[in-house]
């Protein structure tokens, strides 16, 4: 998946209701209708806004260039270690909540 596609999939997933159907955007809202976001949704929005400021676009372009030229090498051990570290953090945070 390309990095550009992540925000599109998150946005489209946000418009689906609990049954998996996509909400109609052209339906006028009746007076008194309310929308409440879950705590998880609020955290996701905060994460998205925080993550947007942390992207080093110069580094992204450098990596894209290296990939297109065939110079980019992936160290599988480092990727596996980081993945395990992330999973451990997620599991630890889940038990704290």
N, CA, C and O atoms as a GROMACS GRO file, in nm:
protein
  388
    1UNK      N    1   0.085  -0.118   0.000
    1UNK     CA    2   0.000   0.000   0.000
    1UNK      C    3   0.088   0.123   0.000
    1UNK      O    4   0.185   0.130   0.076
    2UNK      N    5   0.057   0.217  -0.084
    2UNK     CA    6   0.133   0.341  -0.087
    2UNK      C    7   0.092   0.430   0.030
    2UNK      O    8  -0.020   0.420   0.080
    3UNK      N    9   0.182   0.516   0.070
    3UNK     CA   10   0.156   0.606   0.182
    3UNK      C   11   0.036   0.696   0.149
    3UNK      O   12  -0.044   0.726   0.237
    4UNK      N   13   0.024   0.738   0.024
    4UNK     CA   14  -0.084   0.827  -0.016
    4UNK      C   15  -0.221   0.762   0.002
    4UNK      O   16  -0.320   0.833   0.021
    5UNK      N   17  -0.229   0.629  -0.004
    5UNK     CA   18  -0.356   0.560   0.004
    5UNK      C   19  -0.405   0.542   0.146
    5UNK      O   20  -0.523   0.512   0.167
    6UNK      N   21  -0.319   0.560   0.247
    6UNK     CA   22  -0.358   0.539   0.386
    6UNK      C   23  -0.467   0.636   0.427
    6UNK      O   24  -0.568   0.596   0.485
    7UNK      N   25  -0.448   0.764   0.397
    7UNK     CA   26  -0.547   0.862   0.439
    7UNK      C   27  -0.680   0.842   0.368
    7UNK      O   28  -0.786   0.868   0.425
    8UNK      N   29  -0.676   0.795   0.243
    8UNK     CA   30  -0.800   0.770   0.170
    8UNK      C   31  -0.877   0.655   0.234
    8UNK      O   32  -0.999   0.662   0.247
    9UNK      N   33  -0.807   0.548   0.273
    9UNK     CA   34  -0.877   0.433   0.332
    9UNK      C   35  -0.932   0.467   0.469
    9UNK      O   36  -1.039   0.419   0.505
   10UNK      N   37  -0.861   0.548   0.548
   10UNK     CA   38  -0.910   0.588   0.679
   10UNK      C   39  -1.034   0.675   0.664
   10UNK      O   40  -1.130   0.659   0.738
   11UNK      N   41  -1.032   0.767   0.567
   11UNK     CA   42  -1.146   0.855   0.545
   11UNK      C   43  -1.267   0.776   0.498
   11UNK      O   44  -1.378   0.799   0.547
   12UNK      N   45  -1.249   0.684   0.404
   12UNK     CA   46  -1.364   0.608   0.356
   12UNK      C   47  -1.416   0.514   0.462
   12UNK      O   48  -1.537   0.489   0.468
   13UNK      N   49  -1.330   0.461   0.547
   13UNK     CA   50  -1.375   0.373   0.655
   13UNK      C   51  -1.456   0.451   0.757
   13UNK      O   52  -1.546   0.396   0.819
   14UNK      N   53  -1.424   0.577   0.775
   14UNK     CA   54  -1.494   0.658   0.873
   14UNK      C   55  -1.638   0.687   0.831
   14UNK      O   56  -1.721   0.721   0.916
   15UNK      N   57  -1.670   0.675   0.702
   15UNK     CA   58  -1.805   0.705   0.657
   15UNK      C   59  -1.897   0.584   0.662
   15UNK      O   60  -2.016   0.596   0.634
   16UNK      N   61  -1.844   0.468   0.695
   16UNK     CA   62  -1.927   0.348   0.702
   16UNK      C   63  -1.990   0.337   0.840
   16UNK      O   64  -1.926   0.368   0.941
   17UNK      N   65  -2.116   0.293   0.845
   17UNK     CA   66  -2.181   0.274   0.975
   17UNK      C   67  -2.149   0.136   1.029
   17UNK      O   68  -2.071   0.062   0.968
   18UNK      N   69  -2.208   0.098   1.142
   18UNK     CA   70  -2.176  -0.028   1.209
   18UNK      C   71  -2.211  -0.151   1.125
   18UNK      O   72  -2.152  -0.257   1.146
   19UNK      N   73  -2.303  -0.140   1.033
   19UNK     CA   74  -2.342  -0.254   0.951
   19UNK      C   75  -2.253  -0.267   0.828
   19UNK      O   76  -2.268  -0.361   0.751
   20UNK      N   77  -2.161  -0.173   0.810
   20UNK     CA   78  -2.071  -0.178   0.696
   20UNK      C   79  -2.123  -0.101   0.576
   20UNK      O   80  -2.054  -0.093   0.474
   21UNK      N   81  -2.242  -0.045   0.586
   21UNK     CA   82  -2.295   0.033   0.476
   21UNK      C   83  -2.237   0.174   0.480
   21UNK      O   84  -2.210   0.227   0.588
   22UNK      N   85  -2.219   0.231   0.365
   22UNK     CA   86  -2.166   0.367   0.358
   22UNK      C   87  -2.279   0.466   0.380
   22UNK      O   88  -2.388   0.452   0.323
   23UNK      N   89  -2.253   0.566   0.463
   23UNK     CA   90  -2.355   0.666   0.493
   23UNK      C   91  -2.376   0.755   0.371
   23UNK      O   92  -2.281   0.787   0.299
   24UNK      N   93  -2.500   0.796   0.349
   24UNK     CA   94  -2.529   0.887   0.239
   24UNK      C   95  -2.498   1.028   0.285
   24UNK      O   96  -2.546   1.074   0.389
   25UNK      N   97  -2.417   1.096   0.207
   25UNK     CA   98  -2.375   1.232   0.245
   25UNK      C   99  -2.476   1.338   0.200
   25UNK      O  100  -2.475   1.449   0.254
   26UNK      N  101  -2.561   1.305   0.104
   26UNK     CA  102  -2.653   1.405   0.053
   26UNK      C  103  -2.786   1.409   0.127
   26UNK      O  104  -2.875   1.484   0.088
   27UNK      N  105  -2.801   1.330   0.232
   27UNK     CA  106  -2.924   1.328   0.310
   27UNK      C  107  -2.924   1.445   0.407
   27UNK      O  108  -2.831   1.458   0.487
   28UNK      N  109  -3.026   1.530   0.402
   28UNK     CA  110  -3.027   1.643   0.496
   28UNK      C  111  -3.050   1.594   0.639
   28UNK      O  112  -3.131   1.505   0.663
   29UNK      N  113  -2.979   1.653   0.731
   29UNK     CA  114  -2.992   1.615   0.872
   29UNK      C  115  -3.119   1.677   0.930
   29UNK      O  116  -3.148   1.794   0.908
   30UNK      N  117  -3.193   1.598   1.004
   30UNK     CA  118  -3.313   1.649   1.070
   30UNK      C  119  -3.271   1.730   1.192
   30UNK      O  120  -3.164   1.708   1.248
   31UNK      N  121  -3.354   1.824   1.231
   31UNK     CA  122  -3.323   1.902   1.349
   31UNK      C  123  -3.318   1.812   1.470
   31UNK      O  124  -3.402   1.723   1.485
   32UNK      N  125  -3.222   1.834   1.555
   32UNK     CA  126  -3.210   1.756   1.676
   32UNK      C  127  -3.119   1.635   1.660
   32UNK      O  128  -3.088   1.569   1.760
   33UNK      N  129  -3.076   1.603   1.538
   33UNK     CA  130  -2.982   1.492   1.520
   33UNK      C  131  -2.848   1.528   1.583
   33UNK      O  132  -2.803   1.642   1.576
   34UNK      N  133  -2.786   1.426   1.644
   34UNK     CA  134  -2.656   1.449   1.708
   34UNK      C  135  -2.560   1.340   1.664
   34UNK      O  136  -2.600   1.227   1.636
   35UNK      N  137  -2.436   1.377   1.659
   35UNK     CA  138  -2.331   1.281   1.630
   35UNK      C  139  -2.232   1.286   1.744
   35UNK      O  140  -2.185   1.393   1.781
   36UNK      N  141  -2.202   1.169   1.800
   36UNK     CA  142  -2.103   1.162   1.907
   36UNK      C  143  -1.991   1.070   1.863
   36UNK      O  144  -2.016   0.961   1.813
   37UNK      N  145  -1.868   1.115   1.881
   37UNK     CA  146  -1.752   1.036   1.844
   37UNK      C  147  -1.706   0.954   1.964
   37UNK      O  148  -1.707   1.002   2.077
   38UNK      N  149  -1.666   0.833   1.938
   38UNK     CA  150  -1.614   0.749   2.045
   38UNK      C  151  -1.476   0.800   2.086
   38UNK      O  152  -1.415   0.880   2.015
   39UNK      N  153  -1.430   0.754   2.199
   39UNK     CA  154  -1.297   0.793   2.246
   39UNK      C  155  -1.190   0.747   2.148
   39UNK      O  156  -1.091   0.817   2.126
   40UNK      N  157  -1.209   0.629   2.091
   40UNK     CA  158  -1.113   0.577   1.994
   40UNK      C  159  -1.107   0.665   1.870
   40UNK      O  160  -0.999   0.690   1.816
   41UNK      N  161  -1.222   0.712   1.825
   41UNK     CA  162  -1.228   0.800   1.709
   41UNK      C  163  -1.156   0.931   1.737
   41UNK      O  164  -1.083   0.983   1.652
   42UNK      N  165  -1.176   0.984   1.856
   42UNK     CA  166  -1.109   1.107   1.895
   42UNK      C  167  -0.957   1.088   1.901
   42UNK      O  168  -0.881   1.175   1.858
   43UNK      N  169  -0.914   0.972   1.953
   43UNK     CA  170  -0.771   0.942   1.958
   43UNK      C  171  -0.713   0.929   1.817
   43UNK      O  172  -0.602   0.975   1.791
   44UNK      N  173  -0.787   0.867   1.726
   44UNK     CA  174  -0.743   0.851   1.589
   44UNK      C  175  -0.725   0.986   1.522
   44UNK      O  176  -0.626   1.009   1.452
   45UNK      N  177  -0.819   1.077   1.544
   45UNK     CA  178  -0.808   1.210   1.486
   45UNK      C  179  -0.686   1.283   1.541
   45UNK      O  180  -0.616   1.351   1.466
   46UNK      N  181  -0.662   1.270   1.670
   46UNK     CA  182  -0.545   1.334   1.731
   46UNK      C  183  -0.417   1.274   1.675
   46UNK      O  184  -0.321   1.347   1.647
   47UNK      N  185  -0.415   1.143   1.658
   47UNK     CA  186  -0.298   1.076   1.602
   47UNK      C  187  -0.271   1.124   1.460
   47UNK      O  188  -0.156   1.150   1.424
   48UNK      N  189  -0.376   1.136   1.379
   48UNK     CA  190  -0.360   1.180   1.240
   48UNK      C  191  -0.302   1.321   1.235
   48UNK      O  192  -0.214   1.348   1.152
   49UNK      N  193  -0.349   1.409   1.318
   49UNK     CA  194  -0.298   1.546   1.315
   49UNK      C  195  -0.155   1.553   1.367
   49UNK      O  196  -0.075   1.631   1.317
   50UNK      N  197  -0.122   1.471   1.468
   50UNK     CA  198   0.015   1.466   1.519
   50UNK      C  199   0.110   1.405   1.416
   50UNK      O  200   0.220   1.455   1.396
   51UNK      N  201   0.068   1.297   1.352
   51UNK     CA  202   0.153   1.226   1.258
   51UNK      C  203   0.181   1.310   1.134
   51UNK      O  204   0.287   1.298   1.074
   52UNK      N  205   0.086   1.394   1.095
   52UNK     CA  206   0.104   1.475   0.975
   52UNK      C  207   0.221   1.570   0.990
   52UNK      O  208   0.290   1.597   0.891
   53UNK      N  209   0.247   1.620   1.109
   53UNK     CA  210   0.358   1.711   1.130
   53UNK      C  211   0.492   1.643   1.142
   53UNK      O  212   0.595   1.710   1.138
   54UNK      N  213   0.493   1.511   1.158
   54UNK     CA  214   0.618   1.438   1.178
   54UNK      C  215   0.676   1.380   1.050
   54UNK      O  216   0.784   1.319   1.055
   55UNK      N  217   0.612   1.395   0.939
   55UNK     CA  218   0.659   1.335   0.815
   55UNK      C  219   0.768   1.423   0.754
   55UNK      O  220   0.746   1.541   0.727
   56UNK      N  221   0.884   1.364   0.732
   56UNK     CA  222   0.996   1.432   0.669
   56UNK      C  223   0.988   1.406   0.520
   56UNK      O  224   1.035   1.303   0.471
   57UNK      N  225   0.927   1.499   0.447
   57UNK     CA  226   0.903   1.479   0.305
   57UNK      C  227   1.033   1.466   0.226
   57UNK      O  228   1.037   1.396   0.125
   58UNK      N  229   1.140   1.532   0.269
   58UNK     CA  230   1.268   1.518   0.201
   58UNK      C  231   1.318   1.373   0.213
   58UNK      O  232   1.370   1.317   0.117
   59UNK      N  233   1.301   1.315   0.331
   59UNK     CA  234   1.341   1.176   0.352
   59UNK      C  235   1.254   1.081   0.270
   59UNK      O  236   1.304   0.983   0.215
   60UNK      N  237   1.124   1.110   0.261
   60UNK     CA  238   1.033   1.029   0.182
   60UNK      C  239   1.077   1.030   0.035
   60UNK      O  240   1.081   0.924  -0.029
   61UNK      N  241   1.110   1.148  -0.017
   61UNK     CA  242   1.155   1.158  -0.157
   61UNK      C  243   1.286   1.084  -0.178
   61UNK      O  244   1.307   1.020  -0.281
   62UNK      N  245   1.374   1.092  -0.080
   62UNK     CA  246   1.502   1.023  -0.087
   62UNK      C  247   1.482   0.871  -0.094
   62UNK      O  248   1.547   0.802  -0.172
   63UNK      N  249   1.391   0.820  -0.013
   63UNK     CA  250   1.362   0.677  -0.013
   63UNK      C  251   1.296   0.635  -0.144
   63UNK      O  252   1.329   0.531  -0.201
   64UNK      N  253   1.201   0.716  -0.193
   64UNK     CA  254   1.136   0.687  -0.321
   64UNK      C  255   1.239   0.678  -0.433
   64UNK      O  256   1.233   0.589  -0.517
   65UNK      N  257   1.334   0.772  -0.433
   65UNK     CA  258   1.438   0.774  -0.535
   65UNK      C  259   1.524   0.648  -0.525
   65UNK      O  260   1.556   0.586  -0.627
   66UNK      N  261   1.562   0.611  -0.403
   66UNK     CA  262   1.644   0.492  -0.382
   66UNK      C  263   1.571   0.366  -0.428
   66UNK      O  264   1.632   0.276  -0.485
   67UNK      N  265   1.440   0.359  -0.403
   67UNK     CA  266   1.362   0.243  -0.446
   67UNK      C  267   1.357   0.236  -0.598
   67UNK      O  268   1.378   0.130  -0.657
   68UNK      N  269   1.330   0.350  -0.661
   68UNK     CA  270   1.320   0.351  -0.807
   68UNK      C  271   1.453   0.318  -0.874
   68UNK      O  272   1.455   0.264  -0.985
   69UNK      N  273   1.563   0.349  -0.808
   69UNK     CA  274   1.696   0.319  -0.864
   69UNK      C  275   1.747   0.182  -0.821
   69UNK      O  276   1.854   0.139  -0.865
   70UNK      N  277   1.672   0.112  -0.736
   70UNK     CA  278   1.713  -0.021  -0.692
   70UNK      C  279   1.821  -0.019  -0.586
   70UNK      O  280   1.885  -0.122  -0.562
   71UNK      N  281   1.844   0.094  -0.521
   71UNK     CA  282   1.946   0.106  -0.418
   71UNK      C  283   1.893   0.081  -0.277
   71UNK      O  284   1.972   0.065  -0.184
   72UNK      N  285   1.762   0.078  -0.261
   72UNK     CA  286   1.703   0.066  -0.128
   72UNK      C  287   1.709  -0.079  -0.081
   72UNK      O  288   1.655  -0.168  -0.147
   73UNK      N  289   1.773  -0.101   0.031
   73UNK     CA  290   1.786  -0.235   0.088
   73UNK      C  291   1.706  -0.241   0.218
   73UNK      O  292   1.714  -0.151   0.301
   74UNK      N  293   1.630  -0.348   0.235
   74UNK     CA  294   1.551  -0.367   0.355
   74UNK      C  295   1.623  -0.465   0.447
   74UNK      O  296   1.658  -0.576   0.405
   75UNK      N  297   1.645  -0.425   0.571
   75UNK     CA  298   1.705  -0.513   0.671
   75UNK      C  299   1.590  -0.581   0.744
   75UNK      O  300   1.525  -0.521   0.829
   76UNK      N  301   1.564  -0.707   0.709
   76UNK     CA  302   1.450  -0.780   0.763
   76UNK      C  303   1.455  -0.792   0.915
   76UNK      O  304   1.350  -0.789   0.980
   77UNK      N  305   1.573  -0.805   0.972
   77UNK     CA  306   1.585  -0.816   1.118
   77UNK      C  307   1.540  -0.688   1.187
   77UNK      O  308   1.470  -0.693   1.288
   78UNK      N  309   1.580  -0.575   1.133
   78UNK     CA  310   1.540  -0.447   1.192
   78UNK      C  311   1.389  -0.429   1.181
   78UNK      O  312   1.324  -0.384   1.276
   79UNK      N  313   1.332  -0.462   1.066
   79UNK     CA  314   1.187  -0.451   1.045
   79UNK      C  315   1.113  -0.540   1.144
   79UNK      O  316   1.015  -0.497   1.206
   80UNK      N  317   1.159  -0.664   1.160
   80UNK     CA  318   1.094  -0.757   1.252
   80UNK      C  319   1.104  -0.707   1.396
   80UNK      O  320   1.007  -0.714   1.471
   81UNK      N  321   1.221  -0.657   1.436
   81UNK     CA  322   1.239  -0.605   1.571
   81UNK      C  323   1.146  -0.487   1.598
   81UNK      O  324   1.084  -0.479   1.704
   82UNK      N  325   1.137  -0.396   1.504
   82UNK     CA  326   1.049  -0.278   1.520
   82UNK      C  327   0.903  -0.319   1.523
   82UNK      O  328   0.824  -0.262   1.599
   83UNK      N  329   0.866  -0.417   1.443
   83UNK     CA  330   0.728  -0.466   1.443
   83UNK      C  331   0.692  -0.528   1.577
   83UNK      O  332   0.586  -0.500   1.632
   84UNK      N  333   0.782  -0.610   1.630
   84UNK     CA  334   0.758  -0.671   1.762
   84UNK      C  335   0.750  -0.564   1.871
   84UNK      O  336   0.667  -0.573   1.961
   85UNK      N  337   0.836  -0.465   1.862
   85UNK     CA  338   0.834  -0.356   1.960
   85UNK      C  339   0.701  -0.280   1.955
   85UNK      O  340   0.644  -0.247   2.059
   86UNK      N  341   0.652  -0.255   1.835
   86UNK     CA  342   0.523  -0.186   1.820
   86UNK      C  343   0.409  -0.269   1.877
   86UNK      O  344   0.322  -0.216   1.946
   87UNK      N  345   0.409  -0.398   1.849
   87UNK     CA  346   0.303  -0.486   1.899
   87UNK      C  347   0.307  -0.491   2.052
   87UNK      O  348   0.202  -0.486   2.116
   88UNK      N  349   0.426  -0.500   2.109
   88UNK     CA  350   0.438  -0.500   2.255
   88UNK      C  351   0.382  -0.371   2.315
   88UNK      O  352   0.310  -0.374   2.414
   89UNK      N  353   0.416  -0.258   2.253
   89UNK     CA  354   0.365  -0.129   2.301
   89UNK      C  355   0.213  -0.124   2.292
   89UNK      O  356   0.146  -0.078   2.386
   90UNK      N  357   0.158  -0.170   2.181
   90UNK     CA  358   0.013  -0.170   2.164
   90UNK      C  359  -0.056  -0.259   2.268
   90UNK      O  360  -0.158  -0.221   2.325
   91UNK      N  361   0.000  -0.376   2.291
   91UNK     CA  362  -0.058  -0.468   2.390
   91UNK      C  363  -0.048  -0.409   2.530
   91UNK      O  364  -0.141  -0.423   2.609
   92UNK      N  365   0.063  -0.345   2.561
   92UNK     CA  366   0.081  -0.286   2.694
   92UNK      C  367  -0.018  -0.171   2.711
   92UNK      O  368  -0.079  -0.159   2.817
   93UNK      N  369  -0.034  -0.087   2.612
   93UNK     CA  370  -0.129   0.024   2.620
   93UNK      C  371  -0.271  -0.026   2.631
   93UNK      O  372  -0.354   0.036   2.698
   94UNK      N  373  -0.301  -0.136   2.566
   94UNK     CA  374  -0.437  -0.192   2.569
   94UNK      C  375  -0.471  -0.241   2.711
   94UNK      O  376  -0.584  -0.225   2.756
   95UNK      N  377  -0.374  -0.301   2.780
   95UNK     CA  378  -0.400  -0.351   2.915
   95UNK      C  379  -0.409  -0.239   3.016
   95UNK      O  380  -0.470  -0.256   3.122
   96UNK      N  381  -0.350  -0.124   2.986
   96UNK     CA  382  -0.356  -0.010   3.078
   96UNK      C  383  -0.489   0.062   3.071
   96UNK      O  384  -0.525   0.134   3.164
   97UNK      N  385  -0.562   0.046   2.964
   97UNK     CA  386  -0.689   0.120   2.946
   97UNK      C  387  -0.803   0.053   3.013
   97UNK      O  388  -0.915   0.102   3.007
   0.00000   0.00000   0.00000
